[in-house]
Amino acid sequence: MLAGNEIAASDRVVIRNAAVGFDATVFDDPMRFDAGRPTPPPGVSFGAWGVHFCLGASLARLELVELIDELLDRDRRIDVVGEPEFVRSNFVNGIERLDVVVR
């Protein structure tokens, strides 16, 4: 059971992060715009904020910036080969695979 709904073993459950501010059990009027609503809302454990934010995300971004800077400093080029493969997800957008050639 989830919020009064029976869920079978074969059912899929999708968590919509964008819906967290619309929980009627947490907010008196979830559909009303409230700029003072806490971010993240109470009870949100994972996301782009708070104690569960990926510790390695900033390091990964920095490493990519340094890699590209080094390549450019050495007069190297990065050429895209083929089409990008995008992430198939209900939660995130992005590129899953992008083949490149460094010249």
Phi and psi restraints in degrees (value plus and minus 20) as a CYANA .aco file:
   2 LEU   PHI    -159.1  -119.1
   2 LEU   PSI      93.9   133.9
   3 ALA   PHI      32.3    72.3
   3 ALA   PSI      21.2    61.2
   4 GLY   PHI      62.4   102.4
   4 GLY   PSI     -16.7    23.3
   5 ASN   PHI    -128.2   -88.2
   5 ASN   PSI     112.1   152.1
   6 GLU   PHI     -98.8   -58.8
   6 GLU   PSI     115.7   155.7
   7 ILE   PHI    -140.9  -100.9
   7 ILE   PSI     101.7   141.7
   8 ALA   PHI     -99.3   -59.3
   8 ALA   PSI     140.6   180.6
   9 ALA   PHI     -79.4   -39.4
   9 ALA   PSI     -49.9    -9.9
  10 SER   PHI    -111.2   -71.2
  10 SER   PSI     -24.7    15.3
  11 ASP   PHI     -92.2   -52.2
  11 ASP   PSI     130.1   170.1
  12 ARG   PHI    -121.5   -81.5
  12 ARG   PSI     119.0   159.0
  13 VAL   PHI    -137.1   -97.1
  13 VAL   PSI     108.2   148.2
  14 VAL   PHI    -133.4   -93.4
  14 VAL   PSI     109.9   149.9
  15 ILE   PHI    -120.3   -80.3
  15 ILE   PSI     100.3   140.3
  16 ARG   PHI    -119.8   -79.8
  16 ARG   PSI      85.6   125.6
  17 ASN   PHI     -79.7   -39.7
  17 ASN   PSI     -53.7   -13.7
  18 ALA   PHI     -87.9   -47.9
  18 ALA   PSI     -33.8     6.2
  19 ALA   PHI    -111.5   -71.5
  19 ALA   PSI     -22.4    17.6
  20 VAL   PHI     -83.1   -43.1
  20 VAL   PSI     -47.9    -7.9
  21 GLY   PHI    -102.6   -62.6
  21 GLY   PSI     -16.6    23.4
  22 PHE   PHI    -134.9   -94.9
  22 PHE   PSI       0.6    40.6
  23 ASP   PHI    -100.1   -60.1
  23 ASP   PSI      91.3   131.3
  24 ALA   PHI     -87.7   -47.7
  24 ALA   PSI     -37.2     2.8
  25 THR   PHI    -101.3   -61.3
  25 THR   PSI     -32.0     8.0
  26 VAL   PHI    -128.4   -88.4
  26 VAL   PSI     -59.7   -19.7
  27 PHE   PHI    -132.8   -92.8
  27 PHE   PSI     117.3   157.3
  28 ASP   PHI     -80.9   -40.9
  28 ASP   PSI     -62.9   -22.9
  29 ASP   PHI    -153.5  -113.5
  29 ASP   PSI      59.7    99.7
  30 PRO   PHI     -82.4   -42.4
  30 PRO   PSI     -43.4    -3.4
  31 MET   PHI    -106.7   -66.7
  31 MET   PSI     -27.3    12.7
  32 ARG   PHI    -103.5   -63.5
  32 ARG   PSI     113.6   153.6
  33 PHE   PHI     -87.1   -47.1
  33 PHE   PSI     109.0   149.0
  34 ASP   PHI    -159.9  -119.9
  34 ASP   PSI      81.0   121.0
  35 ALA   PHI     -84.1   -44.1
  35 ALA   PSI     -39.0     1.0
  36 GLY   PHI    -110.6   -70.6
  36 GLY   PSI     -17.6    22.4
  37 ARG   PHI     -82.9   -42.9
  37 ARG   PSI     115.6   155.6
  38 PRO   PHI     -82.9   -42.9
  38 PRO   PSI     123.6   163.6
  39 THR   PHI    -145.0  -105.0
  39 THR   PSI      98.8   138.8
  40 PRO   PHI     -93.7   -53.7
  40 PRO   PSI     139.4   179.4
  41 PRO   PHI     -82.8   -42.8
  41 PRO   PSI     138.0   178.0
  42 PRO   PHI     -76.2   -36.2
  42 PRO   PSI     120.1   160.1
  43 GLY   PHI      70.2   110.2
  43 GLY   PSI     -24.6    15.4
  44 VAL   PHI    -106.1   -66.1
  44 VAL   PSI     100.2   140.2
  45 SER   PHI    -117.2   -77.2
  45 SER   PSI     -56.5   -16.5
  46 PHE   PHI    -141.3  -101.3
  46 PHE   PSI     130.6   170.6
  47 GLY   PHI     137.4   177.4
  47 GLY   PSI    -179.9  -139.9
  48 ALA   PHI    -112.5   -72.5
  48 ALA   PSI      11.3    51.3
  49 TRP   PHI    -177.4  -137.4
  49 TRP   PSI     151.8   191.8
  50 GLY   PHI      55.5    95.5
  50 GLY   PSI    -190.6  -150.6
  51 VAL   PHI     -89.1   -49.1
  51 VAL   PSI     -39.2     0.8
  52 HIS   PHI    -117.4   -77.4
  52 HIS   PSI     -12.5    27.5
  53 PHE   PHI     -84.7   -44.7
  53 PHE   PSI     119.1   159.1
  54 CYS   PHI     -80.0   -40.0
  54 CYS   PSI     100.2   140.2
  55 LEU   PHI     -86.1   -46.1
  55 LEU   PSI     -48.6    -8.6
  56 GLY   PHI    -105.2   -65.2
  56 GLY   PSI     -27.6    12.4
  57 ALA   PHI     -80.9   -40.9
  57 ALA   PSI     -66.2   -26.2
  58 SER   PHI     -86.3   -46.3
  58 SER   PSI     -59.7   -19.7
  59 LEU   PHI     -84.2   -44.2
  59 LEU   PSI     -62.3   -22.3
  60 ALA   PHI     -81.9   -41.9
  60 ALA   PSI     -62.3   -22.3
  61 ARG   PHI     -83.4   -43.4
  61 ARG   PSI     -63.9   -23.9
  62 LEU   PHI     -82.4   -42.4
  62 LEU   PSI     -62.6   -22.6
  63 GLU   PHI     -81.3   -41.3
  63 GLU   PSI     -60.5   -20.5
  64 LEU   PHI     -86.1   -46.1
  64 LEU   PSI     -61.0   -21.0
  65 VAL   PHI     -81.6   -41.6
  65 VAL   PSI     -65.0   -25.0
  66 GLU   PHI     -84.3   -44.3
  66 GLU   PSI     -61.5   -21.5
  67 LEU   PHI     -80.3   -40.3
  67 LEU   PSI     -68.6   -28.6
  68 ILE   PHI     -85.2   -45.2
  68 ILE   PSI     -61.4   -21.4
  69 ASP   PHI     -79.4   -39.4
  69 ASP   PSI     -64.3   -24.3
  70 GLU   PHI     -82.7   -42.7
  70 GLU   PSI     -63.6   -23.6
  71 LEU   PHI     -81.9   -41.9
  71 LEU   PSI     -63.7   -23.7
  72 LEU   PHI     -88.2   -48.2
  72 LEU   PSI     -57.6   -17.6
  73 ASP   PHI     -83.2   -43.2
  73 ASP   PSI     -46.3    -6.3
  74 ARG   PHI    -116.6   -76.6
  74 ARG   PSI      -4.0    36.0
  75 ASP   PHI      36.5    76.5
  75 ASP   PSI      17.5    57.5
  76 ARG   PHI    -115.8   -75.8
  76 ARG   PSI     135.0   175.0
  77 ARG   PHI    -138.0   -98.0
  77 ARG   PSI     128.7   168.7
  78 ILE   PHI    -136.4   -96.4
  78 ILE   PSI      93.7   133.7
  79 ASP   PHI    -129.4   -89.4
  79 ASP   PSI     113.6   153.6
  80 VAL   PHI     -96.4   -56.4
  80 VAL   PSI     113.9   153.9
  81 VAL   PHI    -137.7   -97.7
  81 VAL   PSI      95.3   135.3
  82 GLY   PHI      64.4   104.4
  82 GLY   PSI    -190.8  -150.8
  83 GLU   PHI    -117.8   -77.8
  83 GLU   PSI     125.7   165.7
  84 PRO   PHI     -89.8   -49.8
  84 PRO   PSI     129.2   169.2
  85 GLU   PHI    -123.0   -83.0
  85 GLU   PSI     103.7   143.7
  86 PHE   PHI    -111.4   -71.4
  86 PHE   PSI     132.6   172.6
  87 VAL   PHI     -83.4   -43.4
  87 VAL   PSI     113.0   153.0
  88 ARG   PHI    -119.4   -79.4
  88 ARG   PSI      79.5   119.5
  89 SER   PHI    -174.9  -134.9
  89 SER   PSI     131.2   171.2
  90 ASN   PHI    -106.5   -66.5
  90 ASN   PSI     -26.3    13.7
  91 PHE   PHI    -131.1   -91.1
  91 PHE   PSI     -56.8   -16.8
  92 VAL   PHI    -151.4  -111.4
  92 VAL   PSI     136.4   176.4
  93 ASN   PHI    -135.1   -95.1
  93 ASN   PSI     126.2   166.2
  94 GLY   PHI     144.3   184.3
  94 GLY   PSI    -198.9  -158.9
  95 ILE   PHI    -120.2   -80.2
  95 ILE   PSI     106.3   146.3
  96 GLU   PHI    -101.4   -61.4
  96 GLU   PSI     -60.4   -20.4
  97 ARG   PHI    -168.2  -128.2
  97 ARG   PSI     116.7   156.7
  98 LEU   PHI    -163.4  -123.4
  98 LEU   PSI      87.4   127.4
  99 ASP   PHI     -99.6   -59.6
  99 ASP   PSI     113.0   153.0
 100 VAL   PHI    -154.4  -114.4
 100 VAL   PSI     141.5   181.5
 101 VAL   PHI    -143.6  -103.6
 101 VAL   PSI     110.2   150.2
 102 VAL   PHI    -117.0   -77.0
 102 VAL   PSI     102.9   142.9
